[in-house]
């Protein structure tokens, strides 16, 4: 049986002669347009989610797909991210510097780089303790430049009473100075307290958000209160 809506050459001839009515084109409604847009967005989001989880080899395998343009964009994005991560994670050790190295190592450290400088002197227990702390932190936070210097080789006539001293820089500009044993909490300073102090000024992205020493004080106070009748 002849289907008047079928797309055939014979039906086209009959339509041209007026024997069959012209085929009605489907109407595009507002609802259908919304559905089309939503499906396109959903497809794009799904593609993005899948590609974010792919490694470089898997991305290479998809280069011939119909979404090559999107794929290339994401591949380039991932390469840029990996390069940025590698660039930031280039330290990982504590470097010893002298006054001659200061400008190059501190003021010209680079964009987005935090520098933590420890001025110290041999024979001071708190200086030795902080050198131990920054050695451990340098490994854990390789995107941060940790450096140390014997104070008088970096700054002539630097007062020994101000040792140890910590200087925090960002993009070559001073952010914070922590000067002397009092500000650095003395020889009872713990690794967590030191990490908290650096994190407080943005030098490292630590999970220690509350001052460990204050937490200990609060706990002692609570314990004392519980053993007394008020």
C-alpha positions in Angstrom: 0.0 0.0 0.0 1.3 3.4 -0.9 2.6 5.5 2.0 2.0 9.2 1.1 4.5 10.3 3.8 7.3 8.0 2.6 10.4 9.7 1.1 10.5 8.1 -2.3 11.2 9.5 -5.8 7.7 8.4 -7.0 6.1 10.3 -4.1 8.1 13.4 -4.9 6.8 13.3 -8.5 3.2 12.9 -7.3 3.7 15.8 -4.9 5.1 18.0 -7.7 2.0 17.2 -9.8 -0.3 18.0 -6.9 -1.6 14.5 -6.6 -0.2 14.0 -3.2 -0.1 16.8 -0.6 3.2 18.3 0.4 4.9 16.5 3.2 4.5 18.3 6.5 7.8 19.1 8.3 7.8 18.3 12.0 7.3 21.4 14.1 10.0 22.3 16.5 8.4 23.3 19.8 10.0 25.1 22.8 9.9 21.8 24.7 11.8 20.0 22.0 14.4 22.7 21.9 14.9 22.5 25.7 15.2 18.7 25.4 17.8 19.0 22.7 19.9 21.5 24.7 19.7 19.4 27.8 20.8 16.3 26.0 23.8 18.1 24.4 24.8 19.5 27.9 24.5 16.0 29.4 26.6 14.5 26.7 29.3 17.1 27.1 29.4 16.7 30.9 29.6 12.9 30.6 32.5 13.3 28.2 34.3 15.7 30.5 33.9 13.4 33.5 35.2 10.4 31.6 38.2 12.3 30.2 39.2 13.8 33.5 39.8 10.3 34.8 41.9 9.2 31.8 45.7 9.1 31.6 47.7 10.3 28.6 47.7 6.9 26.9 43.9 6.6 27.1 43.5 10.1 25.7 45.7 9.3 22.8 43.6 6.3 21.9 40.5 8.5 21.5 42.0 11.1 19.2 40.2 9.6 16.2 36.8 9.9 17.8 34.1 12.2 16.6 34.8 14.5 19.6 38.4 15.1 18.5 38.2 18.8 19.0 37.0 18.5 22.6 39.5 15.7 23.2 42.4 17.8 22.0 41.3 20.6 24.3 41.3 18.3 27.3 44.6 16.6 26.3 46.3 20.0 26.2 44.7 21.0 29.5 46.0 17.8 31.2 49.5 18.4 29.8 49.4 21.9 31.1 48.3 20.7 34.5 51.0 18.1 34.7 53.6 20.6 33.7 52.4 23.1 36.3 52.5 20.4 39.0 56.0 19.3 38.0 57.2 22.9 38.0 55.8 23.5 41.4 57.0 20.2 42.9 60.6 20.9 42.0 62.1 21.5 45.5 61.8 18.8 48.1 65.0 19.5 50.0 66.4 22.3 52.2 69.1 24.3 50.5 71.9 26.2 52.3 72.4 29.7 51.0 74.7 32.6 51.7 74.1 36.3 51.4 75.2 36.3 47.8 72.4 33.8 46.9 69.7 35.7 48.7 68.3 37.8 45.7 68.3 34.8 43.4 66.9 32.3 45.8 64.3 34.6 47.5 63.4 37.7 45.5 63.6 35.8 42.2 62.0 32.6 43.4 59.3 32.8 40.8 55.6 33.3 40.3 53.3 31.4 42.8 56.3 30.3 44.9 56.5 30.4 48.7 59.9 30.6 50.3 60.6 29.7 53.9 64.0 30.9 55.1 65.5 29.8 58.4 68.3 32.0 59.9 70.2 29.9 62.4 73.5 29.4 64.3 75.2 26.2 65.1 75.1 25.2 68.8 71.6 26.6 69.5 69.2 23.7 70.3 66.1 25.4 69.0 67.9 26.2 65.7 68.8 22.5 65.3 65.2 21.5 66.1 63.8 23.8 63.4 66.3 22.6 60.9 65.0 19.1 61.6 61.4 20.3 61.1 62.0 22.1 57.8 63.9 19.0 56.4 60.8 16.9 57.0 58.4 19.5 55.7 60.5 20.1 52.5 59.9 16.4 51.6 56.2 16.6 52.2 55.7 20.0 50.5 58.0 20.0 47.5 56.2 23.0 45.9 57.6 25.2 48.7 61.2 26.4 48.7 62.7 25.7 52.1 66.1 27.3 52.6 68.4 28.0 55.5 71.4 30.2 56.2 73.8 30.8 59.0 72.5 34.2 60.1 75.8 36.2 59.9 76.7 34.9 56.4 73.3 36.1 55.2 72.8 39.3 57.2 76.0 40.8 58.7 75.8 41.5 62.5 72.5 39.8 62.8 71.8 39.6 66.6 72.2 36.1 68.1 69.3 36.9 70.5 67.0 36.9 67.5 67.9 33.3 66.6 66.3 31.3 65.3 64.3 33.4 62.9 61.9 32.4 60.2 61.1 34.6 57.2 58.2 33.7 54.9 58.1 35.1 51.3 55.6 34.8 48.5 56.7 35.7 45.0 59.7 37.5 46.4 57.8 39.7 48.9 57.9 39.3 52.7 54.8 37.8 54.2 55.8 37.1 57.8 58.8 37.3 60.1 58.9 35.1 63.2 61.8 36.4 65.2 63.5 34.8 68.1 62.9 31.9 70.5 59.9 33.5 72.2 57.9 33.9 69.0 59.0 30.4 68.0 57.8 29.0 71.4 61.1 27.8 72.7 62.7 24.4 72.8 59.3 22.8 73.6 58.1 23.7 70.1 56.6 20.6 68.4 56.6 19.6 64.7 52.8 20.1 64.6 53.0 23.5 66.1 55.7 24.6 63.7 53.6 23.2 60.8 50.6 25.0 62.0 52.5 28.3 62.2 53.7 28.0 58.6 50.2 27.1 57.5 48.7 30.0 59.3 50.6 32.4 57.0 49.9 30.4 53.8 53.3 29.0 53.3 52.0 25.4 53.3 48.6 23.8 52.8 48.5 21.9 56.0 45.5 20.0 57.5 46.4 21.4 61.0 43.9 24.2 61.3 43.9 24.7 65.0 46.9 25.6 67.2 48.0 22.3 68.8 49.5 24.0 71.9 46.2 25.8 72.6 44.4 22.5 72.2 46.7 21.0 74.8 46.1 23.9 77.2 42.3 23.6 76.8 42.5 19.9 77.5 44.6 20.5 80.7 42.1 23.1 81.8 39.2 20.7 81.3 41.0 17.9 83.2 41.7 20.3 86.0 38.2 21.5 86.2 36.8 18.0 86.3 38.9 17.1 89.4 37.8 20.2 91.4 34.6 21.1 93.0 33.5 24.5 91.8 
